[in-house]
Amino acid sequence: SARVSSGPWLSLSYIERMVAEAERYRQEDEKNKERVEAKNGLENYAFSMRNTINDPQVGDKIPAEDKAAIEKAVSEALDWLDHNPSAEKEEYEKKQKEVEGVCTPSSPRCTRLPAVLKALLPADSPVASPVPLALAVSPVLVPLALTLVPSPLPRAQD
């Protein structure tokens, strides 16, 4: 603990008031940090999904109906972000869940995504899961691919 002595610089009451204000603003700063992180998370997810569906390795394999639904959800989310720059953390999280609802395999719109990812694997691939492909193609596909894996990946032979 720092020792504060009286002197010609700052009074003890002034220092105590500054410390109290810093504590009050720390809580506000933490709340604002969480809000900004949620906003950035939504924006990053939307752009990653847009890049993924526009990637020829993946986008050409996604059925047109699913691709259109994803593009619409992403465009709406980005438009919403432009019009709601000061939304609360919970609003950003809710909007991201809406977009994820369209873009994940559990969504009725994307029921064919597991087959798409599987089709992207080489025919002679010893891997029974599209996870390695998802890791290579896009970080957005990782959560998608992980939902597709029914059992742990086979371990490499020692």
ABEGO torsion letter per residue (X at the ends): XBBBBBBABBBAAAAAAAAAAAAAAAAAAAAAAAAAAAAAAAAAAAAAAAAAAABAAAAAABBAAAAAAAAAAAAAAAAAAAABAABBAAAAAAAAAAAAAAABAABAAAAAAAAAAAAABBAABABABAAAAAAAABAAAAAAAAAABABBBBBBBX
